Amino acid sequence: MHRPFPAPDERQPVPLPDGRRHEGTVFLKPVIDHPRIEVGDYSYASAHIPPSDWAAHLAPYLFDFSPERLVIGKFCQIADGALFITASANHRHDGFSTFPFAVFGGGEVAGRPSMPGPGRDTVLGHDVWVGQGARILPGARIGSGVIVGAGAVVGGEVPDYTVVVGNPARVVRRRFPAGVIARLLDIAWWDWPIADVLKAEAAICGGDLRALEAAAETIVA
């Protein structure tokens, strides 16, 4: 008999056989309280050694006062060691030196010649799997359904439903034909009530588009 699916505000959603909860896997939405991070329902991260601060663990260079944001969609899966290197980690690199003179010696740093301008937000779509030890570079835009290989270093734009690997990361394949991808984005099962998602689990995880389309017809907006 299946246990009830955890609510999106459950901090430790994975039950163990002895009744305890797996401390190293968390739904991110309830454990992150950071003004520059936005996380969708059911997205989770794992760590072999659970951190006391998941925001700092995942995005150590994103500060409360940073101009950029980290946006993570729904149902994303973030493996141990993945790191988001957001734009506030950048150094200016268009001049003769990359040295951040402004951060030393105190005083106001905004507008100093050695500081870079504000960077882009880093954005993950929905149902993105970020593999172990991956690095997501400042301003990356990763589409929905993307699989990021272990150890990949990802920057720029990553199309929906592709697999990226390597350093620098490159697209090695598209997961489905273009028409199927378009339908999946249109169906957007991640926006359904969780009860309807679970009913369609076999279609979603088994790649049965016809069954998923049939399930979508029953969803009341």
Secondary structure, DSSP 8 states (H G I E B T S, - for coil): -------TT-SS--B-TTS-B-TTEEEHHHH---TTEEE-TT-EEE-SS--S-HHHHH-TT--TT-SS-EEE-TT-EE-TT-EE--GGG----SSS----GGGSSSS--TT-TTS------EEE-SS-EE-TT-EE-TT-EE-TT-EE-TT-EE-SEE-TTEEEETTTTEEEEESS-HHHHHHHHHH-GGGS-HHHHHHTHHHHHHT-HHHHHHHHHT---
